[in-house]
């Protein structure tokens, strides 16, 4: 083993290797004996492609090269396609229009356009075969002067101009679901200032002559979140509710709601995108479901007659996107040592077959840092994180040296990080950084009370938890107090900027499309999140002073450490001016600052070259600030003011 300073270790986990063949996987759909999923491909400028696996194991792209299967309803999209009897219905990203592709036709690559109005977006597609129509969520962007209008609509498949609004009047809609004989529709709705994890309504209506009768409220309310309504074959409606403080399964039948195996665990997820699925129904009396405790996901079988709850012994700690047919379960799965993959599970034997992996790369496990789940004291009691020690079998540090620490603050903030294998994290640890990925107060997966710790305290609780995670590791002699960095994207970027502005624990940081002015975010963001800060901070503009007090931009006089900014110029969620105002303030103070822009990126980076540029740019930035020499040749990023500091 070579002696070398932390940060200067050479690693086989390169940025090129990370983006070379890595793909995003999700949105599993089952149709007969065929399995479909979406692949997001950075190598194709982030294009999303429907892939089919036939019963004989053959894989093939379904989507013609000129299409990108994605929608931007709520800006984040999701559930952009469905398949029924060999017909694929999908939303195309470039024009927001719906298309149909018949895989049974003589030319299966031929695509027919259904909708033509580019101001309308569609998500959560459901086929109503009885009436030859699509039922879906529509979002109209007809005027820049008014917020988009959300409704549930039906679109005649043979005559797309025949479009009917089935449900309207609420600010938001999701999850339109038909029962098995097509006579009832269930759906979710909610209104400002709520987001879907604050409170939603689950309603059911009978369909008469293609139209909805008066709906019945089944569950939900201003403070009860409903997730993933789903009909059984015998006309029972299942859903997940957090009414007890935990997101558990329930069943509604003939006017009565029954809890299904109550547990101090989360069976649901915050509905950032459409089409999320954490359980599937198997026949009339079995449910296969994913649930999380202490940040670790498991899969289990529930027999609704015997009430038996049977966890499955699987080598995965992150499970999502569940679908099932017969005795086969399909899902996305990953673990601390296994990349994300699409798997098929045989419930009779618990054998797993890997259908697709997010990367074909293989790395010697000796280079992989295995996360340790940690709990640490903070201002609100206890917080949680995954700690990754620096790991590289070829190197050992200098005598007495402690590693630099990178604190990761996840986005959302209503979300959570997981322990699944992430090559971006391993990029850091294999070069000699320690990493701690924090599930600060407000994160999901630890119960409703933990999630609501952030109510009114965004920029306080999250900052305290990230700061205390770093302090805890310093006290454990696992990190160098003089080389603490914090990094995050979107909401995590705000936490990063707030930690660097209002505290002095961290010595550097990196903000990816992060918020610097809360009032600007409240005034200049999209409809879905336009009232998000009412709960996280306070109503605006009534509490404008509080917004200013929490905004890093107005307290740049307190900054004394360098920051790197990475920003997509097409970002509508956190517009570029958020970063630009902060960069200008840092330049005025002559504090080292880097501002790296990506003209074609939106909220989150999808293109391979940009992902690589951001990752290596952040590493280069810390090398200049913390004074170590990277082993790789890295294209420098411009750091204004660095010459005066070195």
Buried (B, 14 or more C-beta within 10 A) or exposed (E): EEEBBBBBBBBEBBBEBBBBBBBBBBBBBBBEEBBBBBBBBBBBBBBBBBBBBEEEEEEEEBBEEEBBBBBBBBBBBBBBBBBBEBBBBBBBBEBBBBBBBBBEEEEBEEBEEBBEBEEBBBBBBBBBEEBEBBBBBBBBBEEEEEBBBBBBBBBBBEEBEEBBEBBEEBBBBBBBBBBEEBEBBBBBBBBBBBBBBBBBBBBBBBBEEBEBEEBBEBBBBEEBBBBBBBBBEEEBBBBBBBBBEBBBBBBBEEEEBEEBBEBEBBBBBBBBBBBBBBBBBBEEEBBBBBBBBEBBBBBBBBBBEEEEBEEBEBEBBBBBBBBBBEBBBBBBBBBBBBBBBBBBBEBEEEEBEEBBBBBEBEBEEEBBBBBBBBEBEBBBEEBBBBBBBBBBEBBEBEEEBBBBBBBBBBBBBBBBBBBBBBBBBBBBBBBBBBBBBBBBBBBBBBBBEBBBBBBBBBBBBBBBBBBBBBBBBBEEEBBBBEBBBBBBBBBBBBBBBBBBBBBEBBBBBBBBBBBBBBBBBBEBBBBBBBBBBBBBBBBBEEBBEBBBBBBBBBBBEEBEBBBBBBBBEEBEBBBBEBBBBBBEBBBEEEBBBBBBBBEEBBBBBBBBEBBBBBBBBBBBBBBBBBEBEBBBEBEEBEBBBBEEEE
